[in-house]
Amino acid sequence: MDTLASMQVYVCVVDTHSFIRAAEVLGVPRSTVSRVIKALESRLGVQLLQRTTRKLSVTADGRRYYEECKRLLTEIATVEASFPGKAARPEGRFKVGMPQSLARHCIIPHIPAFLQRYPELALTLCSSDNVEDIIAQGFDCVIRAGRIEDSTTLVARPLVNFSWQVLAAPDYIAAHGKPQTPDDLENHRAVGYLSHRTGRTTDWFFTLNDGDRVVRMNESLVVDDTDAYIQAGVQGLGLIRIASYLAAPYLHRGALVACMENCVYDLPLSLVYPQNRYLPPAVRAFYDWSRSVLSQPAHYSSVCRAK
């Protein structure tokens, strides 16, 4: 393996904190990754990594070599991307993460067109909800809901805005009435959505004239799957609160009714990717394509706006 390829392997190992993950990202056997690292250490005459059965850490020499590798690889990629030929076309392995519900309802139905447009891309699409996973898990980019904190290692580019909507089945409204304000929610029950990241059900947020408000709902049922959550709402088991891109088809056919229309809570969808001096062609292509797809009225109700 040549020097540049070895540098790429080493950078991937450091970024993912794992030989196994690096092998998965690069699409090579784990033995190849181990062999490359040993050859690098032998050629340089220094130890780059401290390896134990439970932990992988970078030595001082390894950190300096990592920074130099990143700088050189970035400069090479920047030069190649500046030319309009093959280097500027998206190609190779491309790993994307996003919320499962967004993938299922908005992205996957359009993926055939994306792959047809970029046939040299080998796409891996995963469900992942933690921003911290991006580098460690070897993602090229992820779509995230909510406001992304400023970071020295990540870049967030806005795609579209969406709103959280409170919905109820017609049978539920007939039996319990239709809430109009957050104060009315004290007299209602909701289906709870369990977050595996926090270990608790999610709170409800609303944007009012005097600022944002948080409501902790009385819950009649708790589920941990988006489809089960929506179906529980359709069955009249309680109020639910879902993203507008999920709500539109149920509102259209009357399976669910919108409540508290004046108390929505807007959040952005963003494409997040590792900080670098240039935007890789595949990330640029996916950003433009996904922004176009997510801005289509077929997926978003009128409260969902392109930024």
N, C-alpha and C positions, 0 to 999 in steps of 0.2 A: 504494500500500500504506500502511495507517495506521501510526501510531507503534508501537503494541503489536506488530503483525505484523512490523514492521521490527526491533524489539528481539529478537523470537523468532528471526529469521533471523540476526542478529548473534551472539547467544548460541550458536546452533548452529554457526556458523562457528568461533568460538573454541573450543568444546568438541571439535569434530572435527578442528581444525587444518587444515581444507581446504574450499575452495569446492565442490569436486566431491562430497566426502562429505556436506557440508551439504545440497547439492541432492538427493542420494539419500535422505537421512533425511527431508527436508521434502517430497519428491515434486514438486519444481519444477525448471525448466531451470536450468543453471548460469548462464546469462546473467541470469536473474532475480535470483539471489543477488548477482552482481557489481553489478547495477544498484542493488539495495537498499543495499548497503554504500557505494557512491559517493554515493548520495543522502543517506545518514546523515552521511557525512563533510562533505558540502557544507552541510547544514543546521546541523551543530554547529560547523563552521568549524575542525575539527581532523582530524588523520590518526589513524585508529583502528588500522590494520593496516599493517605493512610487508610488501610482497609482492615476492618474487623468483620465478624459474622453479623453484627447488627448495625454498623455505622460506616459511612464513607465520608471522610473529611479531606480537605485540601490543605497541603502543606504551604509554607510561605513561598517556596520556589514554585509550587504548583499554581498558586494564586497569581504570581507574576507572569508565569507562562500562559495562563488562561487569559489574562487581560491582553497580552500581546497577540495571542491567537485570535481573540475576538476582533481586535483592531485590524489585523491583516485580512481576516476573512470578510469583514465588513467593507473594507476598501476595495477588495477584489469584486465583491458582489455589486458595489456601487458603480464601478467601472463597467462591468458587464451589463448592468441594467440600463446604463445610459445609451446603449446601442439598440436600434429598433429590430434587430434580428432575433435569433433563437433565444438569446439570453433574456429578452424582455417578455417572452411568452410563459405563462404559468405551466409548470411541469413538475413531475416528481411527486413524492408523498406529501400529502397536505392534510393535517389533522385539525378539525374544528370541533369546538364544544358549544353547547347551548342548552337552555332548559328543555326538558323532554316535551312539554306541551307545545312549545314553539316549534320544535323540530317536527313533531307529528302533524300539527295542524297547518303550519304555514310554510315550512322549508322543504320537507321531503316531497310533497306533491310537485314541487318545481325542480327538484334535483336532476331529473333526466335532461332537462334543457341546459342546465349548467354544465353537466358532464359532456353533453354533445358539443357545447361551445368550446370546452377546454378538454379535449380527449387525452391530452398528455398528463393530466392530473390523476393521481391515485388518491381518492378522497376517503378519509376516515371521519365519520361523524359520530360524536359521543355526547351523552347526556352528562353535563357537569355544571354544578351551581356555585362553586367556590372560586373566586378570582385567584386565590392563592395556588390553585392547581395548575395554572397556565404554564409556567416554566417547568415546574417539577414533573408534570405529566407529559411534557413534550408537545403541547398544543402550539400550532402556528397562530391561531387566533380563537377567540370565543365571543359569543353574543351574551351580553349580560343585561339584566333588567335592574333599574335603579341608578342612583347617583354613584359614580365611581370616584373613590378618593384619589387625590393627587398622588402620583408615585414616580419614583426615579427609575423604575424598571418596566413600567407598563404605560401604554398609550391607549386612550379611549376616544374613539371617533363616533359621534352621534349618528344613529340610523333613523329612528322615528320616535315619536312620543306615543304612549298609550295611556289609557286610564283604567283604574280599578273600578268595577261596577258592582253594586249590590243588586242581586237578582233573587226572585222567588217564583215558585210554580204558581199558576193560577189557583190551584186548589188550596195552597197555603194562604194566599191572599184572601180567598173567600172565607177561610176559617179564622184568620188572625188579623186581617187588615194589612194595609200597605204602609210601611214606615216612610216618613217624609224627612226626618231629621235624625241626627245621631242620638238625641234625647229619647226618641221613640224606640230605640233599640233595646232599652231596658225591659220592654214588654214583649220582646221577641226572642226566639231561639235560633241558633245557627248551626250549620254543619261545620265542625272544626277541621282544619287542615294541619296535620302534624308535620313539622319540619324535622327531618333527621339530623340536620346540622345543629339545631338548637336543642332538640329533645322536647319541644313544647309546641303547642298550636300557635298559629300566627295571629297577631293582633290586627285590628282593622284601623286604617288611617284615613282621615278625611281632611280636605283643604277647605277651610271656612274663611270668612272675612277677617276674623281675628287670629288666623294662623292655623297650623295643622293640629288635628286632634286625634288622639289614640283611644280606641274603644276595645275593651276586653269583653267578648261576647259570652253569653250563656249558651252552652253547646249541648245539643241533643245527641249528636253522633260525631265521632272523630275518625277520619280516614287519612291515609298517607299517599294517595294516588290521585292525580288530577282528574282522570276520567271517572273514577269512583266518586270523587267530590262533586263533580257536575251532575252525575246521575242521581246522587242523593238529593240534590236540589230539585231536579226535575220531578222526583218522586214526592216532593212536598215535605221532606224531612226537616227542613229549616232553611233560613236564608243562606245564601252563599255569596262570596265576593271573588270575582275572577277578572282576568284581564279582558279588555274590550276585544282583542283579536280572537279570544275564545268565545265571547258572549254572542257575537254577531249572528251566527247561524241559528242559535236557540231562540234569540229574540225574533228573528225573521219568521220562524215557523210557529211562534207562539208557545213554545214549550216552557219558556221562562219570561218573566216580566221585569222590566227595569224598575228599581226603587231608588228613591233619594237622588234623582237626576241632578239636583243642584249641589250635591255634596260629593263630587268625584275627587279622586286623588290621582294626579298625573305623575307619570314616571317616564324616563327615557329608556330606550333600548340603545345600547352602544356596542360597537365592535371593539374588543380589547385585544391588544397584541403586545409582545415584548418590545421594549424601547430599543430602537436602533437608529442608525443614521440614514437609513433609506427604508422605503416601504416595499417589501418583496412583491414581485409581480402577482403571485397567487393570492396574497392577502388583499392587494389592491383590487384584483378582479372579483374576489368574493365580497368585498365591501360594496363595490358598485352594484353587483348583481343582487345581493341580499337587500340593499337599500331600495332598489327598484321593486323587488318582490313584496317587501313588507309595506311599501307605500301604496300598493294597489287597494282600491276600495273593496275588492272582493274579500280581503282579509281583515280590514279594519272598518269599524263603524265610524261615524262622523266625528267622534270625539278623539280619534287617533289621527295625528297630524304629522306629516313629514317635517323635519327640522330644516 
